[in-house]
Amino acid sequence: MAQDQVATQFGSHYLDNAATTPMDPEVIDAMAQAMRDCFGNPSSLHPPGVAAHRMLERARLLLSGMLGARSLVFTGGGTEASNLAIRGITRKDAGKKDAGRILFGRADHPATTATITDLATDGFTPVALPVHASGQLDLEALEQELRQEAAAPVRLISLLYGHNELGTLSDIEGAIALVREHAPRAHVHVDIVQAFAKAPFDLDRMGADSATIAAHKIHGPKGLGALALGAKAHPKAFVTGGGQESGLRSGTENVPGAHAFARAAELWVSRMDEESGRIRRMRDDCESRLRSAIPQLRVLGDPERRLPHLLPITLPGLVGEVLLHHLDEHGIYVSTGSACSQHDKKKSGEEFGLEAIGVPGEELRGMLRISFGRLNQEQDVDAICRALPEIVQSLQPLRP
């Protein structure tokens, strides 16, 4: 198992799967075989090119089928896929006076918040929707915004399904229903990077127009993302050249990466109920044991609607980064929040993120994000449930 390989290299228990996952050995083998045997350019007409094209299209068909999508564009990651959706859909209105509103959640991933706020320079009005401290989108506030459709049209709304720090699953079906009622022409984009293969999602059934996924969150390779598109979605390209990916993302495609992406998704989705149940039991066991051993520990997020693999905890009065480094010494690797925003806290500051939705500063300072993957086992739970209470006890005398 890949977790054993991680342990061999780092002497560790890797519990930061929300940041990235170790590649599954089966996925590594699939990618290596594709690199050896399917090296052709998929745009070439000779047999090596035709073989590469077939492999690429099989991967596309598999992933689009899993997502209930009409088509799918491979990209260099989830961030690029979100940019393609947001910038690509709004591009036709860019530069117009009063180009329209773009709605998003105040606690969304930086790939969304930074991209949408940047579009203010193109004449759009970014509107950050309130989000409850649990991570749930405020649907009443959304409806109030949508009721202004006649005066200020909504061009696009981006929804987060599966919060990357809290693990909360927002009611996106309820949100989409409101959009379709009040702003039927708006494009609905959903960021499911954290939720893909861990929670059910169907683009067509849910009424969304596009969705973003990333391979490295499901034990696939880094540098591979995809944008799933519905029948009415027609984004404009912002990377031009040879016209690959139906003209939406020029450049020779990463065929082995796409093949590995599809294999990683296949391994997880084919066992979604079984694996999600096993991971949920590990998380619940970890939560129960830590709560019993550390009375002041609190669990953040929505207690009911949440992803199976994420356990965000806080220890008020202690500092998450200090706890993280002590866990490092025990060979246990977690995070203090989203790795994508760790280097951008000052920039996002109070405007977006967990502080902006009402999570108290003391709880944020004491926050740790524990996250499980398919390759984790019970011994990983045992390790953190032994180490963290000891660390907390050792730090108690240092509290002011």
C-alpha positions in Angstrom: 0.0 0.0 0.0 1.1 3.5 -0.7 0.6 4.5 3.0 3.3 1.9 3.8 5.6 3.6 1.3 5.0 7.0 2.9 5.7 5.4 6.3 8.9 3.9 5.0 10.2 7.2 3.6 9.1 9.5 6.5 8.5 7.1 9.4 5.0 8.6 9.4 1.3 8.5 9.7 0.0 10.7 6.8 -3.2 12.4 7.8 -3.2 15.4 5.5 -5.2 13.9 2.6 -7.3 17.0 2.1 -4.1 18.8 1.0 -3.0 16.0 -1.3 -2.9 12.3 -1.4 -0.1 9.8 -2.0 -0.6 8.1 -5.4 -2.2 4.7 -5.3 0.3 2.0 -6.5 -2.2 0.8 -9.1 -2.5 4.3 -10.4 1.3 4.6 -10.5 1.5 1.4 -12.5 -1.2 2.5 -14.9 0.5 5.8 -15.5 3.9 4.2 -16.0 2.5 1.7 -18.5 0.8 4.6 -20.4 4.1 6.5 -20.5 5.9 3.4 -21.9 3.3 2.2 -24.3 1.2 5.2 -25.3 3.7 7.9 -26.0 2.2 9.3 -29.2 0.7 12.7 -29.7 -3.1 12.3 -29.7 -3.4 14.7 -32.6 -1.2 12.6 -34.8 -2.8 10.3 -37.4 -0.3 7.4 -37.3 -0.9 4.3 -35.0 0.9 5.7 -32.0 -1.1 8.9 -32.2 -4.4 7.0 -32.7 -3.6 4.8 -29.6 -2.9 7.9 -27.5 -6.1 9.5 -28.7 -8.1 6.4 -27.8 -6.6 6.3 -24.3 -7.3 10.0 -23.8 -10.9 9.7 -24.9 -11.5 6.6 -22.8 -10.4 8.6 -19.8 -12.6 11.6 -20.8 -15.6 9.3 -21.3 -15.1 7.6 -17.9 -14.8 10.8 -15.9 -17.6 12.6 -17.7 -19.9 9.6 -17.1 -19.1 9.6 -13.4 -20.0 13.3 -13.2 -23.1 13.2 -15.4 -21.5 15.7 -17.8 -21.9 16.2 -21.5 -18.2 16.8 -22.0 -15.0 17.2 -20.0 -11.9 19.3 -20.5 -8.6 18.2 -19.0 -6.5 21.0 -17.4 -3.4 21.4 -15.4 -5.2 21.3 -12.0 -8.4 22.2 -10.2 -7.4 25.9 -10.0 -7.0 26.1 -13.8 -10.3 24.3 -14.3 -12.1 26.8 -12.0 -10.4 29.7 -13.9 -11.5 28.2 -17.2 -15.1 28.0 -16.0 -15.3 31.4 -14.4 -13.2 33.4 -16.9 -14.4 31.4 -19.9 -18.1 31.8 -19.2 -17.9 35.5 -18.3 -15.4 36.5 -21.1 -18.2 37.4 -23.6 -19.4 40.1 -21.3 -16.0 41.3 -20.1 -15.5 45.0 -20.5 -19.1 45.9 -20.9 -20.6 48.6 -18.7 -22.4 46.9 -15.8 -21.3 43.5 -17.1 -23.4 41.8 -14.4 -23.0 40.1 -11.0 -20.9 37.1 -10.1 -21.9 35.4 -6.9 -19.8 33.2 -4.7 -19.5 32.1 -1.0 -17.4 34.1 1.4 -15.6 30.9 2.6 -14.9 29.5 -0.9 -11.5 28.2 -2.0 -9.1 30.9 -3.1 -9.2 29.5 -6.7 -12.7 30.9 -6.7 -12.6 34.0 -4.6 -9.4 35.4 -6.1 -10.5 34.7 -9.7 -13.9 36.3 -9.2 -12.7 39.4 -7.4 -10.1 39.9 -10.1 -13.0 40.2 -12.6 -14.1 43.4 -11.0 -11.6 45.1 -13.4 -13.6 43.7 -16.3 -16.8 45.4 -15.3 -18.4 42.6 -13.2 -19.7 43.1 -9.7 -18.4 40.3 -7.4 -20.9 39.5 -4.6 -19.6 37.5 -1.7 -22.5 35.6 -0.1 -22.7 35.0 3.6 -21.7 31.6 4.9 -22.7 30.2 8.3 -19.8 29.4 10.7 -20.6 25.8 10.1 -19.6 26.3 6.5 -23.1 26.1 5.1 -24.0 28.7 2.4 -26.7 31.1 3.7 -29.6 30.2 1.3 -31.8 33.1 2.5 -29.1 35.6 1.7 -28.7 33.9 -1.7 -32.4 34.2 -2.5 -32.3 37.9 -1.5 -29.5 38.5 -4.0 -31.2 36.6 -6.7 -34.4 38.6 -6.2 -32.4 41.6 -7.6 -32.0 39.8 -11.0 -34.2 42.3 -12.9 -32.0 45.2 -11.8 -28.6 43.5 -11.9 -28.4 40.2 -13.8 -26.4 37.3 -12.4 -24.0 36.0 -15.0 -22.4 33.2 -12.9 -22.6 31.7 -9.5 -19.9 29.5 -8.1 -20.8 27.0 -5.4 -18.5 25.0 -3.1 -19.6 21.4 -2.5 -17.4 20.1 0.2 -15.6 22.8 2.2 -11.8 22.3 1.9 -11.1 23.2 5.6 -14.3 22.3 7.4 -15.5 19.4 5.3 -19.1 20.8 5.3 -21.4 19.7 2.4 -23.5 22.6 1.5 -27.0 22.2 0.1 -26.1 22.9 -3.5 -29.3 21.3 -4.8 -31.3 23.9 -2.8 -29.0 26.6 -4.0 -29.3 25.6 -7.6 -33.1 25.4 -7.4 -33.1 29.0 -6.2 -30.9 30.1 -9.1 -33.0 28.4 -11.6 -36.2 30.0 -10.2 -34.9 33.6 -10.0 -31.9 33.8 -12.5 -32.5 30.9 -15.0 -29.9 32.3 -17.4 -27.1 32.3 -14.9 -24.3 29.8 -15.3 -23.9 27.5 -12.2 -20.4 26.3 -11.5 -19.6 23.9 -8.7 -16.2 23.3 -7.1 -16.3 19.6 -6.1 -12.5 19.2 -5.8 -12.7 18.1 -2.2 -15.9 16.1 -2.6 -15.3 14.2 -5.8 -15.6 10.4 -5.3 -16.4 10.9 -1.6 -19.9 12.3 -2.0 -22.5 11.7 -4.7 -22.6 14.3 -7.5 -24.4 14.3 -10.8 -24.0 17.5 -12.9 -27.1 16.9 -15.0 -29.4 15.6 -12.2 -28.5 18.5 -9.9 -28.9 21.1 -12.7 -25.4 22.5 -12.6 -23.6 23.8 -15.7 -20.0 23.0 -14.8 -17.9 21.4 -12.1 -14.2 21.3 -11.2 -12.2 18.2 -10.1 -8.5 17.4 -9.4 -6.7 14.1 -9.6 -4.3 14.6 -6.6 -7.2 14.6 -4.1 -8.1 11.0 -5.0 -4.7 9.3 -5.0 -4.0 10.4 -8.6 -1.2 12.5 -10.1 -0.6 16.2 -9.3 -0.9 18.7 -12.2 -4.1 17.1 -13.5 -7.6 18.7 -13.2 -10.7 18.7 -15.3 -13.7 20.9 -16.0 -16.9 18.9 -16.5 -19.5 20.7 -18.7 -23.2 20.4 -19.1 -25.1 20.7 -22.4 -25.7 24.5 -22.1 -22.1 25.4 -21.0 -20.0 27.1 -23.7 -16.9 28.8 -22.1 -14.4 30.7 -24.2 -10.8 29.6 -24.2 -8.2 31.7 -22.5 -5.3 29.4 -23.5 -5.0 29.5 -27.3 -2.8 27.7 -29.8 -3.4 24.3 -31.5 -7.0 24.0 -30.5 -6.7 20.9 -28.4 -9.5 19.9 -25.9 -12.2 21.1 -28.2 -10.4 24.4 -28.6 -10.7 25.2 -24.8 -7.2 24.3 -23.7 -4.5 24.3 -26.3 -1.3 22.3 -25.9 -0.4 18.7 -26.3 -2.5 16.7 -23.8 -1.0 14.7 -20.9 -2.3 11.3 -22.0 -0.6 9.2 -19.2 -1.8 11.7 -16.6 -5.4 11.6 -17.9 -5.3 7.8 -17.9 -4.0 7.8 -14.3 -6.7 10.4 -13.3 -9.4 8.1 -14.7 -7.9 5.0 -13.0 -7.7 6.8 -9.7 -11.4 7.9 -10.0 -12.4 4.4 -11.1 -10.7 2.8 -8.1 -12.5 5.1 -5.6 -15.9 5.5 -7.3 -16.3 1.8 -7.8 -16.0 1.3 -4.1 -17.5 4.7 -3.0 -20.0 3.3 -0.5 -17.6 0.8 1.0 -14.6 3.1 1.1 -16.5 6.2 2.3 -18.0 4.1 5.1 -14.6 2.7 6.2 -13.1 6.2 6.1 -16.1 7.7 8.0 -15.7 5.0 10.7 -12.0 5.9 11.1 -12.8 9.6 11.3 -15.6 9.0 13.8 -13.4 6.7 15.9 -10.7 9.3 15.9 -13.1 12.1 16.8 -14.7 10.1 19.7 -11.3 9.1 21.2 -9.9 12.6 21.0 -13.0 14.1 22.5 -12.7 11.7 25.4 -9.0 12.3 26.0 -9.0 16.1 25.5 -12.1 17.7 27.1 -11.5 21.2 25.7 -11.3 19.9 22.1 -14.0 21.1 19.7 -15.0 19.9 16.3 -15.6 22.6 13.7 -18.0 22.5 10.7 -21.5 21.0 10.3 -21.9 17.9 12.5 -24.4 16.3 10.1 -23.7 17.3 6.5 -20.0 16.7 6.1 -17.5 14.8 4.0 -16.4 11.4 5.4 -12.7 12.1 5.4 -12.3 15.5 7.1 -12.0 16.1 10.8 -11.3 19.8 11.6 -10.7 20.3 15.3 -9.7 23.2 17.5 -8.0 23.5 20.9 -8.7 27.0 22.2 -5.8 28.4 24.1 -3.2 26.5 22.2 -1.6 27.2 18.8 -2.3 24.9 15.9 1.1 25.4 14.3 2.8 24.5 17.6 0.7 21.4 17.8 1.4 20.5 14.2 5.2 20.6 14.8 4.9 18.5 17.9 2.9 15.9 15.9 5.7 16.1 13.2 8.1 14.8 15.8 5.9 11.8 16.3 5.8 11.2 12.6 2.2 12.3 12.3 1.4 14.8 9.5 -1.7 17.0 9.6 -2.3 20.6 8.7 -3.6 23.8 10.3 -6.0 24.5 7.3 -6.0 24.7 3.6 -2.6 24.2 2.1 -3.7 26.4 -0.9 -4.1 29.4 1.4 -1.4 28.9 3.9 0.9 31.4 2.1 -1.9 33.9 1.5 -3.4 34.6 4.9 -2.6 38.3 5.0 -3.9 38.9 1.5 -7.3 37.2 2.2 -7.3 38.5 5.7 -10.7 39.3 7.1 -12.5 39.5 3.8 -12.7 35.8 3.0 -12.1 32.5 4.7 -13.1 31.1 8.1 -12.6 34.3 10.1 -14.9 36.1 7.7 -17.7 33.7 8.4 -17.6 34.0 12.1 -15.2 31.3 13.3 -13.6 33.0 16.4 -10.0 33.9 16.2 -9.0 31.8 19.2 -10.6 28.7 17.5 -8.7 29.5 14.3 -5.4 29.8 16.2 -5.9 26.4 17.8 -7.1 24.6 14.6 -5.9 21.4 13.2 -7.3 19.6 10.1 -7.0 15.9 10.2 -8.0 14.2 6.9 -8.0 10.5 5.9 -7.6 8.8 2.5 -8.2 5.4 1.0 -4.7 4.2 2.1 -5.1 5.0 5.8 -5.5 2.3 8.4 -6.6 2.0 12.0 -3.0 2.3 13.2 -3.0 5.9 11.9 -5.9 6.7 14.2 -4.2 4.9 17.1 -1.1 7.0 16.5 -2.7 10.4 16.6 -5.0 9.4 19.5 -2.0 8.5 21.5 0.2 11.4 20.6 -2.1 14.4 20.6 -3.4 14.1 24.2 0.2 13.7 25.4 1.2 16.8 23.5 -1.7 18.9 24.8 -0.9 17.8 28.4 2.7 18.8 27.9 1.7 22.2 26.7 -0.9 23.0 29.4 1.7 24.6 31.7 2.7 27.0 28.9 -0.8 28.4 28.5 -1.2 32.0 29.8 
